[in-house]
């Protein structure tokens, strides 16, 4: 091969090589930019299950309290209707609403 042929071949191949370099550099830049986002989302994902469990636990506690209040109200209503209310019973709250 002659030197001029090598020179022409090298000049012809430079644009092809630069495309590979640009593509690799662009992919690396995208990876570098997305790493903080991935780390932050992993932190959020790690925190959410704990929050979900806490919410479920709080909901269960509220349902249990509501059931207990209902049970106490029904017992109070039974005592009031039987004519044996406790001093703390509010029998006015138990009375049936007026008929329409």
C-alpha positions as semicolon CSV with decimal commas, in nm:
position;residue;x (nm);y (nm);z (nm)
1;X;0,000;0,000;0,000
2;X;0,113;0,343;-0,073
3;X;0,121;0,619;0,180
4;X;-0,142;0,821;-0,002
5;X;-0,376;0,520;-0,004
6;X;-0,328;0,476;0,371
7;X;-0,394;0,844;0,428
8;X;-0,717;0,835;0,229
9;X;-0,827;0,519;0,409
10;X;-0,751;0,671;0,750
11;X;-0,938;0,991;0,667
12;X;-1,234;0,787;0,543
13;X;-1,245;0,579;0,862
14;X;-1,223;0,873;1,107
15;X;-1,593;0,969;1,078
16;X;-1,693;0,609;1,139
17;X;-1,480;0,586;1,452
18;X;-1,598;0,920;1,585
19;X;-1,959;0,801;1,568
20;X;-1,873;0,509;1,794
21;X;-1,693;0,737;2,036
22;X;-1,979;0,987;2,042
23;X;-2,233;0,711;2,097
24;X;-2,030;0,562;2,383
25;X;-1,980;0,905;2,539
26;X;-2,350;0,980;2,512
27;X;-2,446;0,649;2,672
28;X;-2,202;0,713;2,956
29;X;-2,340;1,062;3,008
30;X;-2,693;0,924;3,026
31;X;-2,582;0,663;3,279
32;X;-2,412;0,927;3,493
33;X;-2,722;1,147;3,486
34;X;-2,965;0,866;3,570
35;X;-2,766;0,723;3,863
36;X;-2,884;0,989;4,115
37;X;-3,243;0,935;4,002
38;X;-3,212;0,560;4,047
39;X;-3,058;0,604;4,393
40;X;-3,331;0,846;4,502
41;X;-3,610;0,623;4,373
42;X;-3,457;0,325;4,554
43;X;-3,466;0,526;4,876
44;X;-3,828;0,621;4,822
45;X;-3,920;0,262;4,740
46;X;-3,748;0,145;5,057
47;X;-3,945;0,396;5,267
48;X;-4,288;0,332;5,112
49;X;-4,338;-0,027;5,231
50;X;-4,269;0,087;5,588
51;X;-4,522;0,369;5,551
52;X;-4,774;0,130;5,401
53;X;-4,733;-0,109;5,694
54;X;-4,773;0,179;5,939
55;X;-5,089;0,294;5,761
56;X;-5,234;-0,057;5,766
57;X;-5,152;-0,091;6,136
58;X;-5,314;0,244;6,216
59;X;-5,623;0,148;6,014
60;X;-5,652;-0,179;6,205
61;X;-5,626;0,009;6,535
62;X;-5,898;0,253;6,428
63;X;-6,129;-0,030;6,319
64;X;-6,074;-0,206;6,653
65;X;-6,155;0,114;6,845
66;X;-6,466;0,165;6,633
67;X;-6,581;-0,191;6,700
68;X;-6,525;-0,140;7,074
69;X;-6,727;0,185;7,072
70;X;-7,009;0,008;6,888
71;X;-7,006;-0,278;7,137
72;X;-7,020;-0,033;7,430
73;X;-7,303;0,162;7,265
74;X;-7,509;-0,154;7,206
75;X;-7,457;-0,260;7,570
76;X;-7,565;0,086;7,686
77;X;-7,872;0,071;7,462
78;X;-7,966;-0,271;7,602
79;X;-7,933;-0,143;7,961
80;X;-8,137;0,168;7,885
81;X;-8,414;-0,029;7,715
82;X;-8,422;-0,275;8,004
83;X;-8,460;0,014;8,250
84;X;-8,130;-0,056;8,428
85;X;-7,894;0,217;8,302
86;X;-7,563;0,289;8,465
87;X;-7,509;0,639;8,601
88;X;-7,274;0,708;8,308
89;X;-7,519;0,591;8,039
90;X;-7,672;0,856;7,812
91;X;-8,013;0,705;7,751
92;X;-8,126;1,015;7,556
93;X;-7,877;0,921;7,281
94;X;-8,028;0,574;7,257
95;X;-8,392;0,676;7,217
96;X;-8,543;0,608;6,879
97;X;-8,587;0,914;6,656
98;X;-8,943;1,046;6,629
99;X;-9,160;0,875;6,367
100;X;-9,220;1,074;6,051
